[in-house]
Amino acid sequence: MSAKIVTAAMVAIGDELLSGKTKDKNIAHLADMLTTAGIDLKEVRIVGDDEDAIVAAINELRPRYYYVFTSGGIGPTHDDITAEAVSKAFDLPCEHDQKALELMGAVYEARAIEFTEARKRMARMPRGATHIKNRVSVAPGFTIGNVHVMAGVPSIFQAMLDWLLPTLETGAVIHAKIVDCPYGEGTIGEGLEIIQNEHQDTVIGSYPRFDGENYSTQIVVRSRDEEAIDRAVEAVNSLLVEIKAARSAKG
């Protein structure tokens, strides 16, 4: 496994995401899958169905990160403008891809469904783009440069990502260990900050929980170095022992 740090950003596209009509599932799924693969998702932007906004996001992010992933806007309707926007960002013509037309045409013919001009919109992509395969509905996503353009429908996005991920360069995997803490963040916060400062080769997150009666905290220690995680976890456990002892002494 390479120790190279591979970074990524995501652009989630669609007016429905900004209006709240659709609750995005693709961001969380992408984050989970990239973390497992050893790719650091560093930034996510949500933009509406606005060509200039999509172009700006793509052109700001693609020089800064190893990969950029997009979701949404490659369907058959008039507001599906991602293919045009990505083409504009790369200063390339947006055109119907012949192979995509053939793949989709065969599927529609087999189902005795008319291959309308609206459906043919899903075959548009920048000239020279390569396909991201889609085992759900056949209409492909595409890759141009370091930008990977995928559907917004979660099941299709996930299928495309499943096909795409094994083709990508990945970095060192981030490992994690969880410590279940019976105390609230107010009790452990100061001690946890000291531990984080002393173990800067890890990232320590704390996530409060409340069961209706008592507060507790889930502590997650992350690092690419498993030994560093073990050292930090040991320090966290020692902190919890100290807190328990101090409380017992007070009666």
Secondary structure, DSSP 8 states (H G I E B T S, - for coil): -----EEEEEEEE-HHHHHTSS---HHHHHHHHHHHHTEEEEEEEEE-S-HHHHHHHHHHHTTTSSEEEEES--SSSTT--HHHHHHHHTT--EEE-HHHHHHHHHHHHHTT----HHHHGGGEEETT-EEE--TTT---EEEETTEEEE-SSHHHHHHHHHHHGGGS------EEEEEEESS-HHHHHHHHHHHHHH-TTSEEEEEEEE-SS-EEEEEEEEES-HHHHHHHHHHHHHHHHHHHHHHHHT-
